[in-house]
């Protein structure tokens, strides 16, 4: 963890050389009082919280928090459920079948809010920082792009695989096309789940895709493909993924929701202390949770979540504008109706806030972690962003 935490429980127990679990045990009931009652009644049994997620390393902080007992310390039993996508999880969040989910910022999120479906974006999962190599890499079949290895010099006529027409990879490709002075009419698209992209590219059904690690690494293994760049090169401050709360969860159990965020924040800071995906310990925790090869996790480019959990509201607003321009969003909504950081702020009151400089991830962290990676990360190429985006031509 970088930087000082202001008067937090972590500072107190670290100064005494105690683990968090030992600190809480030694403090007993007095600790619950000191934390403003956030731990809840221990004799009432743990509160079960269901967490829906794709099997992606980017939720390592939550898995670490579970492994370290940060949820258990707060009287929460975390049940992890696998989902295919955030849009498919939205009805489960609204019904209370899921309490928390993680997913990308896509058109379905804005449409749900516009339809008064009560879901809240509460904390950062993944966002890009200028100069960061991102886990979302751009791949193309070598046969389809024989004369280039750059996302800024693409031929027309490519068939692009999209996880969804209103998904983050659509936004990324919109920016790539704009930077190539191309429109969607210059390419063809087909919807393919991320999990199926390596095979469909190997079979020649798609020519290019933007796909997150470690699935992207399978493209390199299964298809004769070239990495053309990173999504972060064209969207350097993009809010990729976030944690979402369902309405029933926050309305019926607001204190539990706050405690969930506290555990998540501790997991974020532990993630940085352990050294990200190249860390043997982090890779083991993720591997055991999702049955993913440990080597694939360690070879993936680490995400850099904000250490205070804050989101990039400007990016969320810009993505909504793009999806509206594309026709994926019929009615735009104020960004404050989408993002709700009240639970995050309450959790920071307990866990402690890092100052702004310490909370903002440093891309040099990835360079340092990369020294322990199984393979070097390809360098970040020239960053270019469209001068205006979105425009009618890019939609």
N, C-alpha and C positions, 0 to 999 in steps of 0.2 A: 504494500500500500504506500503510495507516494503522498507526502505532505501531511501536515498535522490535522487531526480531527478535533473539533472544538468540544471540549468537555463531554466526551462520549463515554458510554459504558466500556467500549473497547479500550480507550486510553486508560481508564481506571484499572481494568483487570490486567492489561499488559504491563502497567507499571508495577504490578504486584507479582508478575511472572506467572499468572494463572491462565489456563485455558478458559474460554468463555463458559464451557459447561461447568468447570470447577468453580468459576467465579459465582455463577448463578446458584450452584448447589450450596456454597458456603454462605451466601447472602440470604438464602431462604425466602421467607415471606416478605422480608424487608425489601428485597430486590424488586418484587412485583410492585410494591408501593413506590419505590424510587423511579420505576419506569412508567408511572402514571397508570398502573393497572393493565398494561398492555399484554402481559403474559396470560391473563385470564385465570380462572379458577382451576388449579391443578387437579383437585379432587373431582372435577366434573368430567374428566376424561378428555383426550385430545379432540380437537375440532378437525374433521376431515375436509381437506380442500382438494378438489380435482383440478388438475393442470393439464390442458391439452397442448400438445406440441408435435411438430414434425420431428423426425429423428435427425436433428442437426446439431453439430457441436456448438453453434452460436448460443445455445441455452446453457452452456457450461456453468454459468454462475448460479443458476437455480439448482442444478445437479450437485454442485459443490456445496451449496447451502444445505441441501438435504443430507449429503454425506457427512458434513461437519456437525450436523445436529442443530443448525441454526433454526430450522422450522420446529424441531422437537423442543428446543429450548423455549419456544413461544407457544407451546401446547398445540402445535399444528401437525397433523398427519398428512403428508403430501402424497397424493395418489396421481401418478403420471399416466396419462392416456395419450395414445398416438392419434394424430389427426392427419388428414391429407392436405388440408389448406385452411387458412383463416376463414375464407368465405363459408366453407362447410362446417366450421365450428361455431359460426355466429348464431344459428338457431339454438345450439346447445347452450351457449352462454345466456341467451335471452330466456331460455326455459329453466335454467338452473341446473341442467345436466352437467355442465361444466361451470366451474367458478372462475377460472383463469385460463387464458390461452395466449399463445404467442403466434405472431404471423406478420406478414408484410403489410405495408400501407398500400392498399389497393382500392379500386373503385367500389368493391362491395362494402368496404368500411363506410364510405361516405353515403352510399345508398341506404345502408342500414340506419345510420343516424338520421338521414332525411325522412325515413319512414317511422321515426320515433321508436326504433328498436333500441332498448337501453343497454348499450355497451360503452365502455369507457377505455380510452387509451391512457394508461397510467404511468408507464415508465419506459425508458429506452431499452431496447435489446441490441440493435445494431444500427450504427450510422457511420458514414464515411468522414474522414478527416483529410484535408489537403495533403497530397503526397503519400497517402497510404495505399499500399498494395491491398486490394480487396479480395475477399474470398469469392466474390462474384466475378468470374473470369469470362472473357469473350472468346469463344472457340469457333473455328470454321474448318470444314473439310479441306485438306490441302488441295485436292483436285478441283474444288470449287473456287479457290483463291490462289491459283498457282503463281501469280505475279505480285503478291503483296503479303506482308506479315503485319499490317497496320490496320487498325479500325478506322483510320482517316483516309483510306484509299481502297474502298470497297467497289467491286464490280456490281452492276445491276443484275437483276434476274435471280438473286439468291432466294432460296426457300428458308425462312427463318422459323425456328421452333419457339413458340411462346407457351409458357406455363398457363397463361390466360390472357385474354385481350385487355383486361383491366388490371393486370398484375405489374409488379415492379419491373419485370424484364421488358414489358411493353414500353414503359417510361424510358428505360435505358436505351432501347433500340430507337425510340423516337428521337432522342438526342443524338445518337450515332448517325442516323439517317440525315438529320438536319446538318450535321457537320460535314457530310459528304454531298451536300446540295442535292439530296434525294428525298423523295416522298415515299409513302407506303405503296404507291402505285408502281414504284420501281422494283419492288420485291413481292414475293408471295409469303404468306404466313400460314402456319398450321399449329393448332393447340396440342401440346404434348406435355404430360407431366414431367417434372424434373427427373423423376426416377426412370423414365423411359427414354430420356434424351440421348444417353450414350448409345443405346442399341439402335434407335432410329437414325442417328447420325452414321453409325457404322454400316447400316444398311443403305445409306444414301437417300433416305427419305427426307432429311433436312440437311441444309448446308451449313447453318450457323446457329448458335444459341448463346445466351447468357445464363450461366448455371453456377450455383454455389458449390464450393468445396464441401465434402469430399467427392460429391457426385461428379463435379467437373474433372477431377483427376481420373475418373473412369473413362471419360471421353478420350483422354490422352492414351489410355491403355487399350481401349476397344476400337477406336477409330483412328484412321490416319488423319489427325487433326492438328491444327496450328493454333497456338494461343496468340490472339491478335491484340490483347490488352486487358485492362481491368475496367469494370463498370465505374470505378472511382475516378478514372481519368476523364470521364465526360460528365460525371455527377459528383463532384468532390465533397459536397456537404449534404448528401442525400440521407434521409431517414429511411432506412431499409425495413427494419423490423421493430416491433414494439410488443409490450405486454398489455393485454386487454382484460378488463374485469367485466363480468356479466352483471346486469342490473339486480337480479335477485341476491347475488352475493353481497354487493355493496349496501343494498337497502336492508337486508335482514341481518347481516353480520359485518357491520362497518369496522368494528374493532379488530376482527379477525383479518379483514382486508388490509388494515394498517400493519398488523403484525407480519402478514405475508411479505409486504414490501420491505419491512425491516430485515427479514431474513434474506431476501433477495439482495439488498444493499451490502450486507455482510458477505454474501457470496461473490458479488462483484469485486469487492476489495481483496478477498482471499484469492480470487482468480488472478489478479495482478501480482500478488505476492508469490504465487506458485509458478508463474512464468508462462501462462497461456497454453495453447494447444501443444507446443513442443514438450511441455512438462510431462514426464512419465506419470506423475500423479493425476494431473488433469486428464490426460488421455485415457488412463485406466478408469477413472470415474465415468467418463462419457461412454467409453467402450462397454463397460458393464451395464450401464443404464439402457443403451440402445442396441447392443449386440453389433456394434460396428468394429471393423478391424482397427486395432490401436495404431498401426502404422499409418493408416489413412487419415486418422485424426491428427497425428503428429505432423503429417505432411501438409495439412490444410493451413491456409493463411489465417491467423487468429483474428477474431473480431476485437474491437476496442470500444466496449460500452462506456458511456459516460459514468464517471465514478460517483456522481451524485444522482445518477439515474435520469437526468433531464433530457428532454426530447428537443428536436429541432423543428419548432412550429412552422418556420418559414418554408422548410422543405415539404412538410405535410400540406401546406396551403398550395404550394406550387404543383405538387402531384395531383391534387384535386382539380386544379385548373386544367391540367393536361387531360385527365380522364373526362372532364366535362367537354373539352374541345373535341375529343375523340368520339363523344357520344356515349361513353360508358357510364357517365353520371348525368342524370337528367336534372337534378336539383342540387345546387351547391349549398353547403351549410357553413356557418362561421366556424373557424378552426377551434374556437373555445368550446364549441359544442361537441367536438371530437376528442380533444385532449383534456384530461382532468388530473392535475398533479396535486390535488389536495391530500390524497393518501400518501403520496411521495413526500410532501412537505411535512406531514405529521410524523412519518417514519424517520425523516432526517432530524427532527427535533429530538428523537431518542437515540438514534445511531450516531448522529453527529455529522456535520457538514464539512467537507473539504473546502478550502478556499477555491475561488474560480480557477486559478492557474493550476493548482494541484488536481482539481477534478477533471479538467480537460485532458483527454489522453494525448500522449506525445507519440507521433509516428516512429520516433527513434526506438520506442519500446519494441515494435515489431522487428526492427533491424537487430536489436539485441537478442530477442527471442529467436530470430532466424539463424543465429550462430549455433543454436542447439537443434535446429530443424533437421529432418532426415534428408532434405534436399533444399538447395537455395531457392528463394523466391525470385521469380523473374523480375527484373527492375521495372519500376513504374516509368512509363514513357511520358511523352509530352502531354500535359493536361490542356485540354481545349474544352470550352463550354460555348454553347450557342449564344450569340449576342442577345437574342430575344427568344424566349421559350416559355410557354408554347406559342406557336403561330399557326395560322390556318394551314400553311404548307407542311408543317411538322405533324399536324393532326390527321 
